[in-house]
């Protein structure tokens, strides 16, 4: 019998009753309300799952599912109740299966904590192994998490259903009762019942399909390795697949809806290349055996474990390996690293050679690299708890760039890494930021950890550490970490230990690498290895300053002859002085790098204190710190330092690398925000951009300057707004005029072409308008059959979407297109239109989900909010539909955070601050009133107000002076 209980006042009594023995108190089983025997969000650590035998049967007609799970648990301490997770499941039967007796178990549920308790009158679960049997049923979820329903429409108009899973972070409990915390690793044996018109895929290879009496089929999958519940996956669908074997014998398959299988080849080849790279780089073979000559052994209760199977593989048996990638039509996240069955948005996996752009190819390659890196970082070795999520996500984000740079050099992925750091800094500069490693308890708090701090800041500090230790030492430290902790859970300290003790570790003795003499005396004496060979270098002490406190340092540099005076403080927007108590308590160990006007050789200095001095061998005209943005900090140059750098940029900007030029642009504009540098000096630096052609400095210039007029668009400052827009067109005119309407050039050149031409057309630059209009008309006359250059297609579509007729034509092409890349570009163009009624239609249809997929709603709402004709619509839409959005996308999710901040971050008036504050303060706790993203949104508006109050007069005066110079 199921009891529901959410009264926290009963916890003190019930804890004594069920966990500390009978002290004259009993459970009143005749009562309609049974106290719940656990008062914490985290599960007890004294009961651990060893193996799940899971049967799932979805019905894609009624959109429901039933299931049976048998969980082999190890009880480490006698207890009266077993506590585990369950959410929105109706449990129809609960038993304890002992060798000679089956005990019926009672169930108590605590919905607020998504937990259930299993117990029986007068029964104690004694220390040892027990087998729990649970039968359950539920509706397939309407959201994008748990075990949820999906759909797609064929070219003939037929709607087909599917069911798939998304369990990270806390949603496995919505598919089957389980111990849904990452430290509770176990083996899983999964069976799926289905109709013959469908297939099923899961983490492991299918061993057999059994015909059942009622005409159904049961797919039985091999037992998984030991893993966390959030990595379990199963999909029931009618997908087709293509397959290829890697050099290391891994059978890789890509699954997608039948009509898009021709777009799967690029992903398949890319996955093969990347999996081979990771196998070599980590010196650990991809660890999922496929059933063949490699057999598993049986253990207690007839369960199967993969551990002996793994050993057989290592002992030379012909053990095949499996890795599947699936493109899911309805998928809210970018991708998910389920072990052996990674899942993706269609746009993140499918590449159409005729319609996908160079940007699409780069994005698909990076997302595959990210998810496959997780097979080692996150799956093989998993963080102990979600507070250290960055050990998963920061590493995967970082490895995107390491792997793709080597396997796909033509994509020039290094050009885009620093943008990740700038994005992380924009969040990390707020007082509402959080440490990379920060305490979390409930599902909403856990969901909020999936943010730019965990992903992008995590990747940036790893990049800094790699540069500090040298890439070779860093790599060996990672290998040691992975080998020491395979199939286990870790905390930050485990990683720092491996990176500190590389040359004293015995964890690298096995495998292919064997350090190659890396720790020999000769290597130990080389400058490249001195960082970690010296006893004084403590990686943990250094990195704790980056992971256990929020924010990042502002390093102030003053050159006095051959002395360089250094000072560090926290960079915090809205703060003017380092004497402020909110910044003065922060201290980092900062691995500084620098070059000078006399030497391009990179020099290093570890800044450990608030102030320090370094000495140059000679006097210099300028000094540039944070070479190529290898460190996660920004730099202020005092006493003429900025003037010298600006002068050098104007004389010959190529003295600095493109990344250095981008970081100078970024840093000086950030310093304007805290009044360290006046706006006119930052604008003076930006003038050199008229001679720039590299993608990162150009796009960073846009990233700093375009938001200035976007603020004005929402304040009715049309004269100054148009003056700034005109200045930007003139600044980049020569570069815009050099762009060809083709797909020629390198990936970076092609992506920059799209960026510049889109800007030019939106800003109504005549030559851009005429070419785009002509191309759109020809494309329209061909009924969309004419192949446009893929890298300018978005520009052409955007120009066409300015009229009702063009917009309607694009919508029809969107409905019929089978290319995710093409659909994305058309959808973007539709949202850039100046036609307000069309924008409103887009928002309404996206939440309905019939024509425009609801999975794309978060990005669409944000895009419409940036449209000067749509920002009011987006804000009203967000307010009106907030409850629906929270239900659909989950409280605390990145989708909710993205909309909350994205829709409001260009407001800069006190009236809008009051309106935004009033709305969010009216929300109940379970509707998100305490979300970090709300604090970030309010803080950004406050910063915008301050910036405009301080700088509008300066901006107008500077633009006026420029007009006079140009005339």
Secondary structure, DSSP 8 states (H G I E B T S, - for coil): -EEE---GGGHHHHHHHHHS--SS----TTSS----S---SS--SSEEEEEEEEEEEEETTTTEEEEEEEEEEEESS-BS-EEEE-SS-EEEEEEEE-SS-EEE-EEEEEGGGTEEEEE-TT--B-SEEEEEEEEEEEE-BSSSSEEEEEEEE-TTS-EEEEEEEE-TTTTGGGTS-B--STT--BEEEEEEEE-TT-EEEESS-EEEEEE-TTS-EEEEE----SB-GGG--EEEE--EEEEEE-TTSEEEEEEE-GGGGGG-HHHHHHHHHHHHHHHHHHTS----EESSS---EE-GGG-EESHHHHHHHHTT---EEEEEEEEESS--SSEE--TTEEEEEGGGT---TTT--HHHHHHHHHHHHHHHHHTTBTTTEEESSGGGTHHHHHHHHHHHHHHHHHH-GGG-GGGGHHHHHHHHHHHHTSTT---SS----SHHHHHHTSSHIIIIIHHHHHHHHHHHH-HHHHHHHHHHHHHHTTTEEE-HHHHHHHHH-GGG-STTSSSS-GGGGTTSHHHHTSGGGHHHHSTT--HHHHHHHHHSS-S-EEEEEEEETTEEEEEEEE--TT---TTSHHHHT----EEEEEEETTEEEEEEEEE-SSEEEEE-SS--S-EEESGGG-SS-EEEETTTHHHHHHHHHHHHGGGS-HHHHHHHHHHHHHHHHTTSS-HHHHHHHHGGGGG---HHHHHHHHHHHHHHHHHHHTTT-HHHHHHHHHHHHHHTHHHHHT--SSS-S-HHHHHHHHHHHHHHHHTT-HHHHHHHHHHHHHHHHTTT-S---GGGHHHHHHHHTTSHHHHHHHHHHHHH---HHHHHHHHHHHHT-S-HHHHHHHHHHHHHTSSS-GGGHHHHHHHHHHSTTTHHHHHHHHHHTHHHHHHHH-TT-HHHHHHHHHHHTT--SHHHHHHHHHHHHTS-GGGTTT-HHHHHHHHHHHHHHHHHHHHHHHHHHHHHHHHHHH-
